[in-house]
Amino acid sequence: MTAIVVVLAACGGESSREDPTPTTAAPTTATPTTTVPPTDEESDPGGLGPSPDGFPEGESALDDMTASSFPDPLVPPGEIISGGPPPDGIPPLDAPSFVGVETADIWLKDAEPVVVLDIDGDARAYPVQILMWHEIVNDTVSGVPVSVTYCPLCNSAMTYVREVDGHETTFGTSGRLFASALVMYDRATESLWTHFDGRAVVGVLTGHQLEPVASPLLAWADFKAAHPEGQVLDRETTGHSRPYGNNPYGGYDNPEGFPFLFRGDVDARSTAMQRVVGVRSEEAARAWTLEAISDGEAAATNSEVGEVPVVIFWKSGQNSALDSGDIDEGRDVGSVGVFSPTVDGQDLTFVAEGDTFVDEQTNSIWDIAGRATAGELEGSALERIPHLDTFWFAWSTYAHETDLIEA
């Protein structure tokens, strides 16, 4: 396996129990047209009962982030702030249902973004038009318990194995933000976790880290082409009434704007809302601006993160979920895949041809999903590396030492 991990954080909301005071003043923000989506006010989980077997008992970080029994927090509790809803007021989906591609194609447009998860051939798409209103899906894919997470305020998707020390739990939305990013909580101990790096930062599980699973944002058309037999999260059976397809943060994807409720300094190398692709290895972090890795119909970027070689595929045809009030009308920002360029011990370099990718060693043709569709290596697949499509303020906050590659 390629030695790559991802480090960062994402969006959430408020706890109805306490409203900690930030340690720094908030700058003026470019506020979305709707600050937060409608919430389920009755979803506050209430008091913490006995912890399940395998989990330590202790107080709930949802009730008190400064309990003396907790390990030292990894981020200042005063900087984990209210974002609006109570815990699970933005309701996660705990019993997701799925439909086939043909059924989902009735209500999904080709350029709409979907989060793609493929574990041992069990390929699933989680449309952003649904995740926008729920942020977390607790699922089991090919026998692996996972939490698929999406933060609208950072435009970031991350998936984790929802196990701690081999014991399963599920995750909810805490209703809080750290650096304008989703703060999750586990239902076993009600510790608080950052979305970007899957790390428990406050509570009895502080210091634990979840295993990431690559889950890129791709255009619906690209998922259909790569996985015609795949499954798609069904918007008709979520158990909630939401205007799926609408973006409550209209106009938020603005390179000259400023993130909602961000308390901190923005790394001056770029603007806060610049779109970047971020990858982190064990010894280094690197981000590329969208303009640095995109061109024409498709582009291939052969690079490295530390000493780890990577190739970035970019292909036009994906709408920004956060640009227009209607997700399917957002500007074209394209889809990104990040892969190890090594197949069966052979190192490959890539170029783009039209809307596909060609390796210079065998002239095989590859798609945005990292599959060889023709040529000597037909049937092979590149190993996918977890990455983040996100904004500069978020990546630079959680990867201070990052390089930045600009066009």
C-alpha positions in Angstrom: 0.0 0.0 0.0 1.2 3.5 -0.7 2.2 5.4 2.4 -0.3 8.3 2.2 -2.4 9.7 4.9 -4.6 12.8 4.9 -4.7 15.6 7.5 -7.3 18.4 7.9 -10.9 19.3 9.3 -14.6 20.4 8.0 -18.1 21.7 8.9 -20.7 21.3 11.5 -22.9 23.5 13.7 -23.8 24.5 17.2 -24.4 22.6 20.4 -27.5 23.6 22.3 -25.7 22.9 25.6 -22.9 25.4 25.6 -21.5 28.1 23.3 -17.7 28.3 24.0 -16.1 31.7 23.4 -13.6 31.8 20.5 -10.1 32.8 21.5 -9.8 35.1 18.4 -12.1 37.7 16.9 -14.0 36.7 13.9 -13.2 38.5 10.6 -16.0 39.7 8.4 -17.3 36.8 6.3 -19.0 36.5 3.0 -22.2 34.9 4.4 -24.0 32.3 2.3 -27.5 33.1 1.3 -28.7 30.6 3.9 -26.4 30.4 6.9 -27.3 26.8 7.8 -29.7 24.3 6.3 -33.0 23.5 8.1 -32.4 21.3 11.1 -34.1 18.7 13.3 -34.3 20.6 16.7 -35.4 17.4 18.4 -32.3 15.5 17.4 -30.1 16.5 20.4 -28.9 13.2 21.7 -29.3 14.1 25.3 -27.2 12.5 28.1 -24.5 9.8 27.6 -25.5 6.4 28.7 -23.1 3.5 29.5 -20.4 3.2 26.9 -20.6 0.0 24.7 -18.2 -2.8 25.3 -14.7 -1.9 24.2 -15.1 1.8 24.7 -13.9 3.7 27.8 -16.5 5.3 30.0 -16.5 9.0 30.7 -18.3 12.3 30.4 -19.7 13.6 27.1 -17.7 16.2 25.3 -21.1 17.4 23.9 -22.0 18.4 27.5 -18.6 19.7 28.7 -15.5 20.0 26.6 -13.3 20.9 29.6 -14.1 17.9 31.8 -11.1 17.2 34.1 -11.2 13.5 33.3 -10.4 14.0 29.6 -6.9 13.7 28.2 -5.4 17.0 27.2 -7.3 18.3 24.1 -5.5 18.5 20.8 -7.2 21.7 19.8 -8.3 24.6 22.1 -11.9 23.8 23.2 -12.7 27.5 23.1 -12.1 27.5 19.3 -14.7 24.8 18.8 -17.6 27.0 18.3 -21.4 27.0 17.7 -22.4 26.8 14.1 -26.2 26.8 14.5 -27.9 23.4 15.0 -27.9 21.1 18.0 -26.1 17.8 17.8 -27.6 15.8 14.9 -29.8 18.8 14.1 -28.2 18.3 10.6 -29.3 14.6 10.7 -26.8 11.9 9.6 -28.2 9.0 7.6 -27.8 5.9 9.7 -29.8 3.4 7.6 -29.1 4.4 4.0 -31.0 2.9 1.1 -29.6 2.6 -2.4 -31.0 2.4 -5.9 -29.4 1.4 -9.2 -27.8 3.8 -11.7 -30.8 3.8 -14.1 -33.2 4.9 -11.3 -30.9 7.6 -10.0 -30.3 8.9 -13.5 -33.9 10.2 -13.4 -33.0 12.8 -10.8 -29.2 13.2 -11.1 -27.7 15.4 -13.9 -24.5 14.3 -15.6 -22.4 17.1 -14.2 -23.6 16.9 -10.6 -20.9 15.9 -8.0 -21.1 12.6 -6.2 -18.8 11.1 -3.6 -17.5 7.8 -4.9 -16.6 4.8 -2.7 -15.4 1.5 -4.1 -14.4 -1.2 -1.7 -13.6 -4.6 -3.2 -15.8 -3.9 -6.2 -18.8 -2.7 -4.2 -19.0 0.8 -5.8 -21.4 3.4 -4.4 -22.2 7.0 -5.2 -23.3 9.5 -2.5 -24.8 12.5 -4.3 -23.7 15.8 -2.9 -27.3 17.0 -3.3 -28.1 14.7 -0.4 -24.9 15.0 1.6 -25.4 18.8 1.6 -28.3 18.3 4.0 -27.0 15.4 6.1 -23.2 15.6 6.0 -22.6 12.1 7.4 -23.7 8.7 6.1 -23.0 5.7 8.3 -22.9 2.8 6.0 -21.4 -0.7 5.5 -19.7 -1.3 2.2 -18.4 -4.8 1.2 -18.5 -5.7 4.9 -16.5 -2.6 6.0 -18.3 -0.2 8.4 -17.7 3.3 7.1 -18.7 6.9 7.7 -18.9 9.0 4.5 -18.6 12.7 5.5 -19.0 15.9 3.5 -18.5 19.5 4.8 -20.2 22.1 2.7 -18.3 25.0 4.2 -15.0 23.4 3.0 -16.4 21.5 0.0 -14.5 18.4 1.3 -15.4 14.8 1.3 -13.7 12.2 3.5 -14.6 8.6 4.4 -13.4 6.7 7.4 -13.6 3.2 8.8 -15.9 3.8 11.7 -14.0 1.6 14.2 -11.9 2.6 17.2 -9.5 -0.1 18.4 -11.4 -2.6 16.4 -14.8 -1.7 17.9 -17.6 -0.2 15.7 -19.4 3.0 16.4 -21.4 5.5 14.3 -20.8 9.2 13.9 -23.1 12.2 14.2 -22.9 16.0 13.5 -21.9 17.8 16.7 -23.4 21.1 15.6 -20.0 22.7 16.1 -17.2 24.1 13.9 -13.5 24.2 14.2 -11.8 26.6 11.7 -15.1 26.7 9.8 -15.1 22.9 9.5 -17.3 20.0 10.5 -16.8 18.6 14.0 -18.2 15.1 14.3 -18.9 13.1 17.4 -18.9 9.3 18.0 -22.1 7.8 19.4 -20.1 5.5 21.7 -18.4 8.1 23.9 -19.5 11.5 22.5 -15.9 12.5 21.9 -15.4 15.2 19.3 -13.5 14.5 16.0 -12.3 16.6 13.2 -13.6 15.7 9.7 -10.4 16.4 7.7 -8.1 14.0 9.6 -10.5 11.7 11.4 -8.9 12.5 14.7 -10.5 12.7 18.2 -9.5 16.1 19.6 -11.7 16.5 22.7 -13.2 13.8 25.0 -12.3 10.4 26.4 -11.0 9.1 23.0 -8.7 12.1 22.4 -5.7 11.1 20.3 -7.4 8.2 18.4 -7.4 8.4 14.6 -9.7 6.7 12.1 -8.5 4.9 9.0 -9.2 6.9 5.8 -10.7 5.4 2.7 -10.3 7.2 -0.6 -13.6 8.8 -1.7 -13.2 11.4 -4.5 -15.8 13.8 -5.8 -16.6 12.8 -9.4 -19.2 13.9 -11.9 -22.3 11.7 -12.0 -21.5 10.9 -15.7 -18.1 9.6 -14.7 -19.5 7.3 -12.0 -22.1 5.9 -14.5 -19.4 5.2 -17.0 -17.0 3.5 -14.5 -19.6 1.7 -12.5 -22.8 1.0 -14.5 -23.8 -1.7 -12.0 -23.0 0.6 -9.0 -25.4 1.6 -6.2 -26.6 5.2 -5.5 -27.8 6.7 -2.2 -31.5 7.1 -2.6 -33.0 10.5 -1.9 -36.6 9.2 -1.6 -35.9 7.1 1.5 -33.8 9.3 3.7 -36.7 9.7 6.2 -36.3 13.5 5.9 -37.9 16.2 3.9 -35.2 18.4 2.3 -35.0 20.3 -1.0 -32.4 17.9 -2.5 -30.7 19.5 -5.4 -30.7 23.0 -3.9 -27.6 24.6 -2.4 -28.4 26.6 0.7 -24.9 28.3 0.5 -25.5 30.0 -2.9 -22.5 32.0 -4.0 -20.2 30.5 -1.4 -17.7 29.2 -3.9 -16.1 32.5 -4.5 -12.3 32.9 -4.7 -12.6 36.4 -3.4 -14.9 35.5 -0.5 -14.2 34.5 3.1 -15.2 31.4 5.0 -18.2 31.4 7.3 -17.3 31.7 11.0 -13.6 31.2 10.4 -11.5 32.3 13.4 -7.9 32.4 12.4 -5.3 33.7 10.0 -5.3 32.7 6.4 -2.0 31.7 5.0 -1.0 34.6 2.8 0.2 32.5 -0.1 -3.3 32.4 -1.6 -6.8 33.6 -1.0 -9.0 31.9 1.6 -11.5 30.4 -0.9 -9.0 29.4 -3.5 -9.8 25.8 -4.6 -7.0 23.4 -4.0 -6.3 19.7 -4.2 -4.4 18.5 -1.1 -2.5 15.3 -0.4 -0.4 14.4 2.6 2.2 11.7 3.0 3.8 10.6 6.2 6.5 13.2 5.9 5.1 15.9 3.7 2.0 17.8 2.5 1.4 19.4 -0.8 -1.5 21.3 -2.4 -2.1 22.3 -6.0 -4.4 25.1 -7.0 -7.2 24.1 -9.3 -5.7 26.2 -12.1 -2.3 24.3 -11.7 -3.8 20.9 -12.4 -6.6 21.8 -14.9 -6.5 22.5 -18.6 -8.8 21.9 -21.6 -10.8 18.8 -21.4 -8.4 16.9 -19.2 -4.9 17.2 -17.7 -2.4 14.9 -16.0 0.0 16.1 -13.4 3.0 13.8 -12.6 4.4 14.8 -9.2 5.3 13.7 -5.7 4.5 14.3 -2.1 7.7 14.1 -0.1 9.3 11.0 -1.7 6.0 9.4 -2.7 5.2 9.6 -6.4 1.6 10.6 -7.3 -0.3 11.4 -10.5 -3.3 13.7 -10.5 -6.0 13.3 -13.2 -8.3 16.2 -13.8 -11.3 16.1 -16.2 -13.8 18.8 -17.0 -17.5 18.2 -16.5 -18.3 18.5 -12.8 -20.5 21.4 -11.4 -19.4 23.2 -8.3 -22.0 22.3 -5.6 -21.5 25.7 -3.8 -21.7 28.2 -6.7 -25.3 28.5 -7.8 -28.5 28.0 -5.8 -29.1 24.9 -7.9 -26.3 22.4 -7.7 -26.7 21.3 -11.3 -26.2 24.9 -12.5 -22.8 25.5 -10.8 -19.7 26.4 -12.8 -17.5 23.7 -14.2 -14.7 22.9 -11.7 -14.0 19.4 -13.0 -13.3 16.1 -11.3 -10.0 15.0 -9.7 -8.4 11.6 -9.1 -5.1 11.1 -7.3 -3.3 7.8 -7.7 -0.1 5.9 -7.3 1.5 5.8 -10.8 2.9 2.3 -10.2 1.3 -0.8 -11.6 2.8 -4.3 -11.0 6.1 -2.7 -10.1 6.2 -0.5 -13.2 6.4 3.2 -12.8 4.2 5.1 -15.3 4.0 8.7 -16.4 0.9 10.1 -17.9 -0.4 12.7 -20.4 -3.9 13.7 -21.3 -5.4 13.0 -24.7 -8.9 14.5 -25.2 -10.8 13.6 -22.1 -8.8 10.5 -21.3 -5.3 9.7 -20.0 -2.4 7.8 -21.6 0.7 6.3 -20.0 3.9 6.9 -21.9 5.3 3.4 -21.1 2.6 1.2 -22.7 0.2 3.7 -24.4 -2.7 2.2 -22.4 -5.8 4.5 -22.1 -7.1 5.3 -18.6 -10.2 7.1 -17.3 -10.8 9.5 -14.5 -11.5 6.6 -12.1 -7.9 5.3 -12.7 -9.0 2.3 -14.8 -7.2 1.2 -17.9 -9.9 0.9 -20.5 -7.8 -0.1 -23.6 -4.2 -1.1 -24.4 -1.6 -3.4 -22.9 -2.8 -2.7 -19.3 -6.5 -2.9 -20.0 -8.3 -4.2 -16.9 -5.7 -2.8 -14.5 -6.5 -0.1 -12.0 -4.3 2.5 -10.3 -4.2 2.5 -6.5 -6.3 5.5 -5.4 -4.7 7.9 -2.9 -6.9 9.8 -0.4 -7.0 13.5 -1.3 -9.1 16.5 -0.6 -10.8 18.9 -3.0 -11.2 21.8 -0.7 -10.5 25.5 0.0 -7.1 26.9 0.8 -8.1 28.3 4.2 -9.0 24.7 5.3 -6.0 22.9 3.9 -3.4 25.4 5.1 -5.0 25.5 8.6 -4.6 21.8 9.1 -1.4 21.2 7.1 0.7 24.2 8.2 3.9 22.9 6.6 2.3 22.3 3.2 3.8 23.2 -0.2 1.6 25.1 -2.6 1.9 24.6 -6.3 0.3 27.4 -8.4 -0.3 27.7 -12.1 
